[in-house]
Amino acid sequence: MSARDEILATVRAALADGSAPEPVARAYRRGGEAGGARLVELLHDRLVDYNAEVRRVADHELPTAIAEACAAHHVSRLGVPPALRTVWRPGAVSIVEDSGLSPRELDRLDGVLTGCTLAIAETGTLVLAAGPEEGRRALTLVPDLHICIVQENQVVDGVPAAFAQLGPLARRPLTLVSGPSATSDIELSRVEGVHGPRTLVVLIAGQLSA
């Protein structure tokens, strides 16, 4: 008997009486008490703790903030998803739409600009589900700079709330970003930029910032 057969036989024996297994009690907290402006403040603080550059702006200030972020990081070639809205595209840089760029072509970009699907305040996490304004995973993982736009109505409190809101999108591959990419060796020497962008700039836009 193979290990697989042995495991399946054990399962069948356990269910031999035909009764359904008892439902698992799920008593974990599904939501927090914070809301509105407090959620945005919490997200801001968590991202700063993770060494991300974070700025809160009013909706009408967003195009200027994007242009200033590009200038601050000396961006001349900016990668974007093809469906990224026009108003978010800064005019002072060369826009390169990702229509299947190779890894070498992505690596030659100075940075990438995307939106996000959700942001989780408690963990300081940006959720990218490959939506039209987020693009494919490679677009946000290869370039050394990622500028991500978060709108205040996209901020949820915790992970359970995020997955409840994602719904069917949770079945597709997700990219969860909590600060710039970083790792440490056995001596705890921190190295950034190993698994993704070395620099993460987050622009949080909405009416609460006005």
Backbone as numpy.savetxt, mean C-alpha at the origin, in Angstrom:
# Nx Ny Nz CAx CAy CAz Cx Cy Cz
1.17 -46.68 3.02 0.32 -45.48 3.02 1.20 -44.23 3.02
0.88 -43.31 2.13 1.64 -42.07 2.08 1.20 -41.13 3.20
2.01 -40.09 3.43 1.65 -39.11 4.45 0.31 -38.46 4.12
0.10 -38.20 2.83 -1.17 -37.58 2.40 -2.34 -38.50 2.74
-2.21 -39.80 2.42 -3.29 -40.74 2.70 -3.56 -40.83 4.21
-2.48 -40.77 4.99 -2.64 -40.86 6.43 -3.39 -39.66 6.99
-3.07 -38.49 6.49 -3.76 -37.27 6.94 -5.22 -37.31 6.56
-5.50 -37.69 5.30 -6.89 -37.74 4.85 -7.69 -38.80 5.62
-7.04 -39.92 5.94 -7.73 -40.95 6.72 -8.08 -40.45 8.10
-7.18 -39.68 8.69 -7.44 -39.11 10.02 -8.61 -38.14 9.97
-8.65 -37.32 8.92 -9.76 -36.37 8.77 -11.08 -37.11 8.59
-11.08 -38.15 7.75 -12.32 -38.91 7.52 -12.80 -39.57 8.81
-11.85 -40.08 9.58 -12.24 -40.73 10.84 -12.85 -39.73 11.81
-12.31 -38.53 11.83 -12.82 -37.49 12.73 -14.22 -37.06 12.34
-14.55 -37.18 11.05 -15.86 -36.74 10.56 -16.78 -37.93 10.29
-16.42 -39.10 10.81 -17.16 -40.31 10.49 -18.61 -40.25 10.95
-18.89 -39.51 12.00 -20.27 -39.46 12.51 -21.16 -38.56 11.67
-20.56 -37.88 10.68 -21.35 -37.04 9.78 -21.68 -35.67 10.30
-21.28 -35.34 11.52 -21.60 -34.03 12.08 -20.65 -32.97 11.53
-21.16 -31.80 11.37 -20.34 -30.69 10.88 -19.47 -30.15 12.02
-18.28 -29.69 11.70 -17.43 -29.13 12.75 -18.06 -27.89 13.38
-17.80 -27.70 14.64 -18.34 -26.54 15.33 -17.71 -25.27 14.77
-18.51 -24.23 14.59 -17.95 -22.97 14.08 -16.92 -22.40 15.05
-15.91 -21.80 14.46 -14.85 -21.20 15.27 -15.32 -19.84 15.77
-15.17 -19.62 17.05 -15.55 -18.32 17.62 -14.57 -17.24 17.15
-15.09 -16.18 16.60 -14.25 -15.09 16.10 -14.59 -13.84 16.90
-13.95 -13.72 18.03 -14.27 -12.62 18.95 -13.25 -11.49 18.88
-12.38 -11.51 17.87 -11.37 -10.46 17.78 -12.02 -9.12 17.43
-11.35 -8.07 17.76 -11.88 -6.72 17.52 -11.91 -6.43 16.03
-13.03 -6.02 15.52 -13.18 -5.77 14.09 -13.10 -4.29 13.73
-13.15 -3.42 14.73 -13.08 -2.00 14.45 -12.59 -1.24 15.65
-12.06 -0.05 15.41 -11.54 0.77 16.48 -12.51 1.87 16.86
-12.13 2.63 17.86 -12.99 3.72 18.32 -12.67 5.03 17.62
-11.46 5.12 17.06 -11.08 6.36 16.39 -11.84 6.51 15.08
-12.01 7.72 14.65 -12.69 7.96 13.38 -12.34 9.33 12.84
-12.66 9.56 11.59 -12.46 10.85 10.97 -11.04 11.37 11.07
-10.92 12.59 11.61 -9.62 13.25 11.68 -8.62 12.45 12.51
-9.10 11.78 13.55 -8.19 11.00 14.40 -7.54 9.86 13.62
-8.29 9.23 12.73 -7.72 8.16 11.90 -6.61 8.69 11.02
-6.84 9.84 10.42 -5.82 10.43 9.54 -4.58 10.79 10.33
-4.77 11.34 11.52 -3.62 11.68 12.37 -2.84 10.43 12.75
-3.56 9.35 13.06 -2.89 8.11 13.43 -2.10 7.54 12.26
-2.69 7.55 11.07 -1.97 7.09 9.88 -0.71 7.91 9.66
-0.84 9.22 9.78 0.31 10.12 9.62 1.42 9.75 10.60
1.08 9.57 11.87 2.08 9.26 12.89 2.76 7.92 12.63
1.98 6.92 12.25 2.55 5.60 11.99 3.52 5.64 10.81
3.13 6.32 9.75 3.99 6.40 8.57 5.29 7.14 8.88
5.20 8.20 9.68 6.40 8.92 10.09 7.31 8.02 10.92
6.73 7.21 11.79 7.51 6.25 12.58 8.28 5.29 11.68
7.71 4.98 10.52 8.34 4.06 9.58 9.31 4.75 8.61
9.63 6.01 8.88 10.57 6.77 8.07 10.03 7.16 6.69
8.73 7.20 6.55 8.15 7.74 5.31 8.07 9.25 5.42
8.11 9.92 4.28 7.89 11.37 4.23 6.39 11.58 4.03
5.74 12.25 4.96 4.29 12.38 4.93 3.90 13.85 4.95
2.93 14.18 4.11 2.43 15.56 4.08 0.92 15.53 3.91
0.22 16.31 4.71 -1.22 16.45 4.58 -1.54 17.73 3.82
-2.40 17.60 2.81 -2.74 18.74 1.98 -4.23 18.74 1.70
-4.76 19.92 1.38 -6.14 20.00 0.91 -6.20 19.47 -0.51
-7.38 19.04 -0.95 -7.53 18.47 -2.29 -6.98 19.39 -3.37
-7.30 20.69 -3.26 -6.88 21.61 -4.31 -5.37 21.87 -4.28
-4.70 21.51 -3.19 -3.25 21.70 -3.09 -2.46 20.51 -3.62
-3.16 19.42 -3.94 -2.48 18.17 -4.29 -1.57 18.30 -5.51
-2.00 18.88 -6.64 -1.09 18.99 -7.78 0.21 19.73 -7.44
0.10 20.79 -6.65 1.30 21.53 -6.24 2.19 20.68 -5.36
1.58 19.93 -4.43 2.35 19.07 -3.53 3.08 17.97 -4.30
2.45 17.43 -5.33 3.10 16.40 -6.15 4.31 17.00 -6.87
4.12 18.18 -7.45 5.23 18.83 -8.15 6.38 19.14 -7.19
6.05 19.57 -5.98 7.10 19.88 -5.00 7.84 18.62 -4.55
7.13 17.51 -4.42 7.78 16.25 -4.05 8.73 15.80 -5.14
8.32 15.95 -6.39 9.19 15.59 -7.51 10.44 16.47 -7.54
10.25 17.76 -7.32 11.40 18.68 -7.31 12.35 18.37 -6.17
11.79 18.06 -4.99 12.63 17.79 -3.82 13.49 16.56 -4.01
13.01 15.62 -4.81 13.77 14.38 -5.03 14.39 14.31 -6.43
14.45 15.46 -7.09 15.14 15.59 -8.38 14.61 14.59 -9.41
13.30 14.50 -9.47 12.67 13.58 -10.42 12.53 14.27 -11.78
13.06 13.64 -12.81 12.87 14.15 -14.17 12.05 13.18 -15.02
12.10 11.88 -14.69 11.31 10.86 -15.39 10.46 10.14 -14.36
9.14 10.34 -14.46 8.21 9.82 -13.46 7.31 8.77 -14.08
7.35 7.56 -13.52 6.47 6.50 -13.99 5.08 6.62 -13.37
4.06 6.34 -14.17 2.68 6.40 -13.68 1.88 5.27 -14.31
0.81 4.82 -13.63 -0.13 3.89 -14.27 -0.82 4.61 -15.43
-1.14 3.91 -16.51 -1.78 4.58 -17.65 -3.07 5.30 -17.31
-3.80 4.81 -16.30 -5.11 5.40 -15.97 -5.02 6.50 -14.91
-3.81 6.88 -14.51 -3.69 7.93 -13.49 -4.31 9.22 -14.00
-5.13 9.86 -13.17 -5.83 11.07 -13.61 -4.86 12.18 -14.01
-5.29 12.95 -14.98 -4.44 13.98 -15.58 -4.02 15.03 -14.57
-4.92 15.43 -13.67 -4.63 16.53 -12.75 -3.50 16.16 -11.79
-3.23 14.87 -11.59 -2.16 14.44 -10.70 -0.80 14.40 -11.41
-0.76 14.56 -12.70 0.49 14.43 -13.45 1.21 15.77 -13.51
2.37 15.90 -12.85 3.07 17.19 -12.85 3.61 17.53 -14.23
3.50 18.80 -14.58 3.90 19.22 -15.91 5.40 19.45 -16.07
6.13 19.54 -14.97 7.55 19.89 -15.07 8.45 18.66 -15.22
7.86 17.47 -15.30 8.66 16.26 -15.44 8.17 15.48 -16.65
9.01 14.55 -17.08 8.63 13.67 -18.19 7.82 12.49 -17.64
6.60 12.35 -18.11 5.71 11.29 -17.64 5.91 10.04 -18.51
6.16 8.92 -17.84 6.35 7.65 -18.54 5.24 6.70 -18.08
4.31 6.39 -18.97 3.24 5.46 -18.62 3.76 4.03 -18.66
3.37 3.26 -17.66 3.79 1.86 -17.59 2.84 1.00 -18.41
3.23 0.73 -19.64 2.45 -0.15 -20.50 3.22 -1.44 -20.73
3.81 -1.96 -19.63 4.59 -3.18 -19.72 6.08 -2.93 -19.76
6.55 -1.90 -19.07 7.98 -1.59 -19.04 8.76 -2.76 -18.46
9.94 -3.00 -19.00 10.79 -4.07 -18.50 11.39 -3.67 -17.15
11.91 -4.63 -16.39 12.56 -4.26 -15.12 13.67 -3.24 -15.30
14.46 -3.34 -16.37 15.52 -2.35 -16.60 14.94 -0.97 -16.86
13.85 -0.92 -17.63 13.21 0.37 -17.91 12.60 0.96 -16.64
12.00 0.13 -15.81 11.46 0.61 -14.54 12.57 1.13 -13.64
13.71 0.45 -13.66 14.82 0.85 -12.80 15.41 2.19 -13.23
15.25 2.54 -14.48 15.79 3.82 -14.97 14.88 5.01 -14.64
13.69 4.75 -14.12 12.82 5.84 -13.71 13.35 6.49 -12.43
13.12 7.79 -12.30 13.53 8.48 -11.07 12.54 8.24 -9.94
11.33 7.86 -10.28 10.32 7.61 -9.26 9.03 7.19 -9.91
8.05 6.88 -9.08 6.73 6.47 -9.57 5.67 7.15 -8.72
4.57 7.50 -9.35 3.45 8.16 -8.68 2.20 7.30 -8.86
1.55 6.95 -7.75 0.32 6.16 -7.82 -0.67 6.61 -6.75
-1.88 6.12 -6.88 -2.85 6.21 -5.81 -2.77 4.93 -4.99
-3.79 4.68 -4.18 -3.85 3.43 -3.41 -5.31 3.00 -3.31
-5.52 1.78 -2.83 -6.89 1.28 -2.63 -7.40 1.67 -1.26
-6.59 1.46 -0.24 -6.93 1.77 1.15 -5.65 2.12 1.90
-5.83 2.71 3.07 -4.72 2.91 4.00 -5.20 2.51 5.39
-4.38 1.75 6.11 -4.75 1.25 7.43 -4.04 2.09 8.48
-4.81 2.82 9.27 -4.24 3.78 10.22 -3.43 3.09 11.31
-3.97 2.03 11.92 -3.32 1.41 13.08 -1.94 0.85 12.75
-1.77 0.36 11.54 -0.50 -0.26 11.16 0.33 0.62 10.23
-0.21 1.77 9.83 0.52 2.63 8.91 0.80 1.97 7.58
-0.21 1.28 7.06 -0.04 0.46 5.86 -0.85 0.98 4.69
-0.21 1.06 3.52 -0.90 1.39 2.28 -1.23 0.08 1.57
-2.47 -0.05 1.12 -2.90 -1.27 0.44 -3.03 -0.96 -1.05
-2.26 -1.68 -1.86 -2.31 -1.52 -3.31 -2.88 -2.82 -3.90
-3.99 -2.70 -4.61 -4.65 -3.87 -5.17 -4.60 -3.88 -6.69
-3.58 -3.23 -7.26 -3.40 -3.18 -8.72 -4.58 -2.53 -9.42
-5.18 -1.53 -8.76 -6.27 -0.79 -9.37 -5.79 0.09 -10.51
-6.70 0.73 -11.24 -6.32 1.54 -12.40 -5.32 2.64 -12.08
-5.42 3.25 -10.88 -4.50 4.34 -10.53 -3.34 3.87 -9.66
-3.20 2.54 -9.53 -2.07 1.96 -8.77 -1.11 1.21 -9.67
-1.64 0.62 -10.73 -0.80 -0.12 -11.65 -0.37 -1.47 -11.11
0.48 -2.14 -11.86 0.92 -3.48 -11.47 1.97 -3.39 -10.36
2.21 -4.53 -9.71 3.10 -4.58 -8.55 4.50 -4.09 -8.90
5.03 -4.48 -10.05 6.40 -4.13 -10.41 6.61 -2.62 -10.47
5.58 -1.90 -10.87 5.70 -0.45 -11.00 6.05 0.22 -9.68
5.52 -0.32 -8.57 5.75 0.29 -7.27 6.87 -0.38 -6.49
7.45 -1.44 -7.02 8.49 -2.16 -6.29 9.89 -1.95 -6.87
10.00 -1.62 -8.15 11.32 -1.50 -8.76 11.92 -0.10 -8.62
11.21 0.97 -8.97 11.81 2.32 -8.83 12.18 2.63 -7.38
13.15 3.50 -7.21 13.71 3.78 -5.89 12.87 4.77 -5.08
11.94 5.45 -5.73 11.08 6.44 -5.06 9.63 6.15 -5.40
8.79 6.10 -4.39 7.35 5.92 -4.60 6.63 7.08 -3.94
5.91 7.84 -4.75 5.02 8.89 -4.24 3.60 8.35 -4.31
2.98 8.23 -3.16 1.65 7.60 -3.09 0.63 8.60 -2.56
-0.49 8.70 -3.25 -1.56 9.61 -2.84 -2.63 8.83 -2.10
-2.94 9.30 -0.90 -3.99 8.71 -0.08 -5.06 9.77 0.15
-6.29 9.45 -0.18 -7.37 10.37 0.10 -7.99 10.01 1.45
-8.39 11.01 2.19 -8.82 10.79 3.57 -9.96 9.78 3.70
-10.83 9.72 2.70 -11.93 8.76 2.78 -11.49 7.33 2.48
-10.20 7.13 2.19 -9.66 5.79 1.98 -9.04 5.22 3.25
-9.00 5.99 4.32 -8.33 5.56 5.55 -9.32 4.79 6.43
-8.93 3.56 6.80 -9.72 2.74 7.74 -8.89 2.52 8.99
-9.54 2.03 10.05 -8.81 1.95 11.31 -7.87 0.76 11.41
-8.36 -0.46 11.11 -7.52 -1.63 11.32 -7.59 -2.62 10.18
-6.84 -3.72 10.33 -6.77 -4.74 9.29 -8.12 -5.41 9.03
-8.90 -5.81 10.07 -10.20 -6.42 9.79 -11.11 -5.50 8.98
-11.13 -4.21 9.30 -11.95 -3.26 8.56 -11.48 -3.14 7.12
-10.16 -3.20 6.93 -9.62 -3.09 5.58 -10.07 -4.26 4.71
-9.97 -5.48 5.24 -10.33 -6.64 4.44 -11.84 -6.73 4.24
-12.60 -6.24 5.20 -14.05 -6.20 5.01 -14.41 -5.25 3.87
-13.70 -4.13 3.78 -13.99 -3.16 2.74 -13.44 -3.62 1.39
-12.33 -4.35 1.40 -11.76 -4.85 0.14 -12.70 -5.82 -0.55
-13.40 -6.63 0.22 -14.34 -7.58 -0.36 -13.64 -8.52 -1.34
-14.17 -8.67 -2.56 -13.57 -9.59 -3.55 -12.14 -9.22 -3.92
-11.76 -7.96 -3.76 -10.39 -7.56 -4.10 -9.36 -8.28 -3.22
-9.78 -8.73 -2.04 -8.86 -9.41 -1.14 -8.39 -10.74 -1.70
-9.06 -11.24 -2.74 -8.65 -12.53 -3.32 -7.51 -12.37 -4.32
-7.23 -11.16 -4.75 -6.14 -10.95 -5.70 -4.86 -10.63 -4.94
-3.70 -10.74 -5.59 -2.45 -10.39 -4.91 -2.46 -8.91 -4.48
-2.14 -8.66 -3.22 -2.11 -7.31 -2.68 -0.68 -6.93 -2.35
-0.37 -5.65 -2.49 0.91 -5.13 -2.03 0.62 -4.27 -0.80
1.20 -4.64 0.34 1.01 -3.90 1.58 2.30 -3.16 1.89
2.22 -1.85 1.95 3.40 -1.00 2.10 3.34 -0.29 3.45
4.30 -0.58 4.31 4.40 0.11 5.60 5.77 0.78 5.66
5.88 1.95 5.08 7.15 2.67 5.05 8.05 2.21 3.93
9.24 2.83 3.81 10.20 2.41 2.78 10.64 0.96 3.02
11.05 0.31 1.94 11.55 -1.05 2.06 12.80 -1.08 2.93
12.86 -2.02 3.88 14.02 -2.10 4.77 14.17 -3.51 5.29
15.41 -3.88 5.60 15.69 -5.17 6.20 16.91 -5.02 7.10
17.14 -6.00 7.95 18.30 -5.98 8.84 18.98 -7.34 8.81
20.32 -7.33 8.93 21.04 -8.59 9.00 21.11 -9.06 10.45
21.88 -10.11 10.69 21.93 -10.70 12.03 22.51 -9.74 13.06
23.27 -8.75 12.60 23.84 -7.75 13.50 22.95 -6.51 13.61
21.73 -6.60 13.05 20.74 -5.53 13.11 21.19 -4.26 12.39
21.98 -4.44 11.35 22.36 -3.29 10.51 21.23 -3.07 9.50
20.58 -1.93 9.59 19.42 -1.64 8.75 19.87 -1.25 7.35
19.24 -1.86 6.35 19.51 -1.54 4.95 18.17 -1.25 4.29
18.06 -0.10 3.62 16.81 0.28 2.97 16.91 0.12 1.46
15.79 -0.16 0.85 15.75 -0.27 -0.61 16.04 -1.65 -1.15
16.01 -2.68 -0.31 16.36 -4.02 -0.77 15.19 -4.67 -1.51
13.99 -4.57 -0.95 12.83 -5.26 -1.53 11.85 -4.31 -2.20
12.18 -3.06 -2.28 11.27 -2.08 -2.86 11.88 -0.69 -2.77
11.07 0.35 -2.91 11.60 1.72 -2.92 12.35 2.08 -1.65
13.44 2.81 -1.83 14.23 3.29 -0.70 13.54 4.47 -0.02
12.73 5.20 -0.80 12.06 6.40 -0.27 10.57 6.32 -0.57
9.76 6.54 0.46 8.31 6.56 0.31 7.80 7.94 0.71
7.10 8.59 -0.21 6.48 9.88 0.05 4.97 9.69 -0.01
4.27 10.04 1.06 2.83 9.87 1.12 2.17 11.24 1.23
1.27 11.53 0.31 0.50 12.77 0.32 -0.93 12.41 0.69
-1.37 12.89 1.86 -2.72 12.61 2.34 -3.59 13.82 2.03
-4.57 13.62 1.18 -5.37 14.75 0.69 -6.83 14.60 1.11
-7.46 15.76 1.43 -8.87 15.72 1.76 -9.34 17.01 2.39
-10.60 17.07 2.71 -11.21 18.27 3.27 -10.73 18.54 4.70
-10.37 17.49 5.43 -9.92 17.69 6.81 -8.62 18.46 6.88
-7.87 18.51 5.75 -6.61 19.20 5.72 -6.74 20.63 5.26
-7.90 21.00 4.85 -8.08 22.35 4.29 -8.00 23.40 5.38
